[in-house]
Amino acid sequence: MLVQQQIQQTLDQQFQPEVLEVVNESHMHSVPPNSETHFKVVVVTSAFDGQRKVGRHQQVYAALAEQLAGPVHALALHTYTPQEWSAKQQPAPDSPDCLGGSSQGAG
């Protein structure tokens, strides 16, 4: 199973989200072609009701501990309650451009 599929399946099972987007952004970084190391994740779930952003992110990191210990180098997390997502009325922000790998910092 591809890493992207593992992430999607794990988050779907853990959070039963109303919206779940897992985007492989590895091509935007200094990694070999077809890598699965950098992901943008949007999770909209009522499981985040009453939680601050840090707590939400900690829950996602805990759910993805296996992937983070292995192939995944970076996650851009966008976590919302259904009410926040509805009020937002726009997609999650784009990820910033890579700085170019180890010569200028981690990509």
C-alpha positions as CSV (number, residue, x, y, z in Angstrom):
1,M,0.0,0.0,0.0
2,L,1.2,3.5,-0.9
3,V,2.1,5.8,2.0
4,Q,-0.6,8.3,0.9
5,Q,-3.2,5.5,1.1
6,Q,-2.0,4.4,4.5
7,I,-2.3,8.0,5.8
8,Q,-5.8,8.3,4.3
9,Q,-7.0,5.0,5.7
10,T,-5.6,5.7,9.2
11,L,-7.1,9.1,9.5
12,D,-10.4,8.0,8.1
13,Q,-10.6,5.2,10.7
14,Q,-9.4,7.3,13.6
15,F,-11.4,10.5,13.0
16,Q,-14.4,9.6,10.7
17,P,-13.9,13.0,9.0
18,E,-16.5,14.9,7.0
19,V,-13.7,16.1,4.8
20,L,-10.3,14.4,4.4
21,E,-7.7,15.5,1.8
22,V,-4.2,13.9,1.7
23,V,-2.1,15.5,-1.0
24,N,1.4,14.2,-1.8
25,E,3.5,17.4,-2.1
26,S,6.9,15.6,-2.3
27,H,7.4,16.8,-5.9
28,M,7.7,20.4,-4.4
29,H,10.8,19.4,-2.5
30,S,14.3,18.2,-3.1
31,V,13.5,14.4,-3.1
32,P,13.8,11.7,-5.8
33,P,10.9,11.4,-8.2
34,N,7.8,9.5,-7.0
35,S,8.8,10.0,-3.4
36,E,6.1,10.0,-0.6
37,T,7.8,12.1,2.0
38,H,5.9,15.4,2.2
39,F,2.1,15.6,2.6
40,K,-0.6,18.2,3.0
41,V,-3.5,16.9,5.2
42,V,-6.9,18.6,5.6
43,V,-9.1,17.0,8.3
44,V,-12.5,18.2,9.2
45,T,-14.1,16.3,12.0
46,S,-16.3,16.8,15.0
47,A,-13.6,15.0,17.0
48,F,-11.8,18.3,17.2
49,D,-14.7,20.1,18.9
50,G,-13.4,22.1,21.9
51,Q,-9.7,21.4,21.1
52,R,-7.0,23.9,20.3
53,K,-4.9,23.6,17.2
54,V,-2.0,22.0,19.1
55,G,-4.2,19.3,20.6
56,R,-5.6,18.5,17.2
57,H,-2.1,18.2,15.6
58,Q,-1.0,16.0,18.5
59,Q,-3.9,13.7,17.8
60,V,-3.0,13.5,14.1
61,Y,0.7,12.9,14.9
62,A,-0.2,10.1,17.3
63,A,-2.4,8.4,14.7
64,L,0.4,8.6,12.1
65,A,3.3,7.7,14.4
66,E,4.2,4.7,12.2
67,Q,4.4,6.8,9.0
68,L,6.2,9.6,10.8
69,A,8.8,7.2,12.1
70,G,9.4,5.9,8.6
71,P,8.9,7.4,5.2
72,V,7.1,10.7,6.1
73,H,9.4,13.7,6.6
74,A,6.8,16.5,6.8
75,L,3.1,17.1,7.3
76,A,1.3,20.3,6.6
77,L,-1.7,20.0,8.8
78,H,-5.0,21.9,8.4
79,T,-7.4,20.7,11.1
80,Y,-11.0,22.1,11.5
81,T,-14.3,21.3,13.2
82,P,-17.2,21.1,10.8
83,Q,-18.4,24.6,12.0
84,E,-15.0,26.1,11.3
85,W,-14.8,24.6,7.9
86,S,-18.3,25.8,7.0
87,A,-17.5,29.3,8.1
88,K,-14.2,29.3,6.3
89,Q,-15.8,29.0,2.8
90,Q,-12.4,28.6,1.1
91,P,-10.0,25.8,0.7
92,A,-7.0,25.1,3.0
93,P,-4.0,27.3,2.2
94,D,-1.3,26.3,-0.2
95,S,1.9,25.0,1.2
96,P,4.9,27.2,0.9
97,D,7.6,26.5,-1.7
98,C,10.5,24.4,-0.7
99,L,13.7,26.2,0.3
100,G,15.9,23.7,-1.6
101,G,16.9,20.9,0.7
102,S,19.8,20.6,3.1
103,S,21.8,23.6,1.8
104,Q,19.1,26.0,2.9
105,G,17.3,24.1,5.6
106,A,15.0,21.1,5.6
107,G,12.6,20.9,2.7
